[in-house]
Amino acid sequence: MEKKSPFIINIGRSLGAGGRYIGKKLAEHFDISYFDKEILALAAKESGFTPEIFEKSDENKGFLRSLINSIAPTMSGDFYSNQISDESLFRIQSDAIRKVAADRSCVFIGRCADYVLRNHPRCVNVFIAADEEDRIKRIMENAQTDEKTAKRMMTHGDTKRANYYNFYCNGKWGAAATYDLCINSSVLGLDGTFDFIKDFVIKKLELDKD
């Protein structure tokens, strides 16, 4: 399908809104790469730090102080002499995102990729929300947990993502003005939402239809 320069689909999402499912379907449809937690492994490889650091910092501002105490015995002196920080890890992860985006078309899930790639000429930035009832049900199914725990996970997950995004980016997490498209996946269902976003991407980026 792709005949022009690489293009990027960035997906922000509320916890339980189906962002990963939709993102994977978009990547499959357009035959492009998909990056969710995969970008953490790439950042670790590029930086030389252990994947554990990036996994624990994932969309979580302010984790590092507590992490240092638990992993300090395994870290080299360079960790301290370089004064690694949350901001440094974000910068390393951002560099990994930019490197991938310069080379190929792909879907990025979260991790401020829309902000990191704000100067990329061919990006579509989408935020996927959903009704609370649907989100809780989906979290219960995915995490194999009860309703009370799922609701707590939903609230905590959204707060963590919002704090992370709002700290590092100019826009506001989940706010319509921050994205090209905001959509409630409860209205059309996950597959219907995929179809809607797919058509939006094709029109915005002037892609050929299959």
MITORMAR-338796 format. One record per residue (C-alpha): residue number from 1; residue in three letters; x, y, z. Coordinates in pm, whole numbers, always signed. Layout:
residues N
tivo  minu  east  north  up
NUM  ALA  X  Y  Z
...
END
This chain:
residues 210
tivo  minu  east  north  up
1  MET  +0  +0  +0
2  GLU  +274  +242  +93
3  LYS  +429  +427  -200
4  LYS  +534  +752  -34
5  SER  +767  +829  +257
6  PRO  +712  +653  +591
7  PHE  +402  +746  +789
8  ILE  +321  +716  +1156
9  ILE  +4  +643  +1352
10  ASN  +33  +747  +1717
11  ILE  -232  +617  +1955
12  GLY  -301  +757  +2300
13  ARG  -558  +563  +2499
14  SER  -749  +538  +2822
15  LEU  -684  +214  +3007
16  GLY  -932  -46  +2889
17  ALA  -1041  +147  +2581
18  GLY  -899  -110  +2337
19  GLY  -606  +94  +2209
20  ARG  -370  -200  +2176
21  TYR  -622  -414  +1990
22  ILE  -703  -133  +1747
23  GLY  -337  -40  +1707
24  LYS  -244  -396  +1615
25  LYS  -527  -414  +1361
26  LEU  -410  -88  +1202
27  ALA  -54  -217  +1180
28  GLU  -175  -539  +1019
29  HIS  -401  -359  +773
30  PHE  -137  -115  +656
31  ASP  +138  -381  +680
32  ILE  +356  -161  +899
33  SER  +551  -212  +1222
34  TYR  +385  -204  +1563
35  PHE  +552  -65  +1874
36  ASP  +408  -82  +2221
37  LYS  +639  -217  +2492
38  GLU  +875  -318  +2211
39  ILE  +1012  +37  +2215
40  LEU  +1133  -18  +2572
41  ALA  +1352  -310  +2467
42  LEU  +1488  -103  +2179
43  ALA  +1568  +189  +2411
44  ALA  +1747  -47  +2648
45  LYS  +1950  -193  +2362
46  GLU  +2043  +150  +2228
47  SER  +2144  +286  +2570
48  GLY  +2310  -16  +2728
49  PHE  +2088  +3  +3035
50  THR  +1892  -299  +3150
51  PRO  +1536  -340  +3016
52  GLU  +1413  -339  +3377
53  ILE  +1482  +32  +3407
54  PHE  +1268  +121  +3107
55  GLU  +995  -124  +3201
56  LYS  +956  +26  +3546
57  SER  +968  +381  +3412
58  ASP  +713  +303  +3141
59  GLU  +464  +594  +3125
60  ASN  +537  +652  +3493
61  LYS  +684  +986  +3596
62  GLY  +890  +988  +3916
63  PHE  +964  +617  +3953
64  LEU  +1344  +639  +3956
65  ARG  +1418  +729  +4316
66  SER  +1253  +414  +4450
67  LEU  +1405  +199  +4176
68  ILE  +1763  +302  +4251
69  ASN  +1759  +140  +4594
70  SER  +1636  -192  +4458
71  ILE  +1880  -222  +4167
72  ALA  +2181  -23  +4287
73  PRO  +2393  -330  +4364
74  THR  +2376  -440  +4001
75  MET  +2444  -101  +3846
76  SER  +2785  +33  +3747
77  GLY  +2930  +358  +3874
78  ASP  +2838  +521  +3544
79  PHE  +2474  +517  +3655
80  TYR  +2557  +767  +3927
81  SER  +2834  +963  +3756
82  ASN  +2604  +1032  +3462
83  GLN  +2326  +1132  +3703
84  ILE  +2066  +941  +3507
85  SER  +1718  +1076  +3564
86  ASP  +1359  +1026  +3455
87  GLU  +1420  +1295  +3195
88  SER  +1728  +1114  +3068
89  LEU  +1533  +791  +3026
90  PHE  +1258  +979  +2845
91  ARG  +1518  +1131  +2613
92  ILE  +1672  +790  +2539
93  GLN  +1329  +641  +2469
94  SER  +1239  +940  +2250
95  ASP  +1558  +895  +2048
96  ALA  +1464  +532  +1991
97  ILE  +1117  +635  +1871
98  ARG  +1260  +894  +1632
99  LYS  +1514  +647  +1496
100  VAL  +1247  +390  +1416
101  ALA  +1010  +650  +1267
102  ALA  +1281  +780  +1034
103  ASP  +1331  +434  +891
104  ARG  +982  +286  +846
105  SER  +608  +333  +878
106  CYS  +469  +220  +1211
107  VAL  +208  +241  +1483
108  PHE  +318  +367  +1824
109  ILE  +109  +305  +2133
110  GLY  +142  +578  +2397
111  ARG  +480  +690  +2533
112  CYS  +430  +1049  +2415
113  ALA  +513  +943  +2058
114  ASP  +280  +1207  +1916
115  TYR  +484  +1476  +2093
116  VAL  +820  +1315  +2021
117  LEU  +732  +1299  +1650
118  ARG  +560  +1638  +1634
119  ASN  +792  +1745  +1351
120  HIS  +740  +1429  +1149
121  PRO  +571  +1528  +819
122  ARG  +334  +1230  +800
123  CYS  +176  +1158  +1138
124  VAL  -179  +1087  +1250
125  ASN  -237  +1135  +1623
126  VAL  -536  +955  +1771
127  PHE  -678  +929  +2122
128  ILE  -910  +637  +2203
129  ALA  -1145  +661  +2500
130  ALA  -1443  +444  +2601
131  ASP  -1735  +435  +2840
132  GLU  -1640  +342  +3195
133  GLU  -1856  +30  +3198
134  ASP  -1687  -109  +2887
135  ARG  -1342  -21  +3017
136  ILE  -1396  -195  +3349
137  LYS  -1533  -504  +3177
138  ARG  -1234  -519  +2942
139  ILE  -984  -474  +3226
140  MET  -1158  -750  +3423
141  GLU  -1123  -984  +3125
142  ASN  -764  -892  +3042
143  ALA  -635  -891  +3399
144  GLN  -858  -1173  +3522
145  THR  -968  -967  +3820
146  ASP  -1283  -849  +3995
147  GLU  -1480  -532  +3925
148  LYS  -1352  -338  +4226
149  THR  -989  -407  +4140
150  ALA  -1049  -329  +3772
151  LYS  -1199  +8  +3859
152  ARG  -900  +88  +4080
153  MET  -662  -17  +3800
154  MET  -851  +204  +3554
155  THR  -826  +512  +3775
156  HIS  -462  +452  +3862
157  GLY  -367  +379  +3501
158  ASP  -530  +694  +3367
159  THR  -372  +910  +3638
160  LYS  -27  +767  +3571
161  ARG  -55  +816  +3196
162  ALA  -195  +1168  +3229
163  ASN  +81  +1275  +3471
164  TYR  +349  +1132  +3244
165  TYR  +211  +1288  +2928
166  ASN  +132  +1628  +3080
167  PHE  +481  +1654  +3230
168  TYR  +674  +1585  +2911
169  CYS  +444  +1725  +2640
170  ASN  +300  +2060  +2538
171  GLY  -52  +1919  +2496
172  LYS  -289  +1771  +2752
173  TRP  -347  +1396  +2770
174  GLY  -689  +1306  +2631
175  ALA  -781  +1664  +2534
176  ALA  -931  +1700  +2185
177  ALA  -702  +1990  +2091
178  THR  -396  +1768  +2141
179  TYR  -485  +1513  +1871
180  ASP  -603  +1490  +1513
181  LEU  -884  +1257  +1618
182  CYS  -1046  +1162  +1948
183  ILE  -1292  +875  +1943
184  ASN  -1501  +676  +2192
185  SER  -1463  +308  +2107
186  SER  -1787  +224  +2289
187  VAL  -1990  +400  +2018
188  LEU  -1882  +187  +1722
189  GLY  -1721  -106  +1902
190  LEU  -1355  -197  +1864
191  ASP  -1379  -320  +1505
192  GLY  -1599  -29  +1402
193  THR  -1353  +211  +1565
194  PHE  -1070  +46  +1375
195  ASP  -1257  +96  +1047
196  PHE  -1323  +462  +1129
197  ILE  -960  +535  +1219
198  LYS  -836  +340  +916
199  ASP  -1046  +554  +682
200  PHE  -936  +870  +863
201  VAL  -568  +778  +821
202  ILE  -616  +704  +452
203  LYS  -784  +1038  +391
204  LYS  -548  +1247  +604
205  LEU  -231  +1098  +458
206  GLU  -374  +1052  +108
207  LEU  -290  +682  +102
208  ASP  -401  +444  -170
209  LYS  -695  +223  -72
210  ASP  -669  -154  -96
END
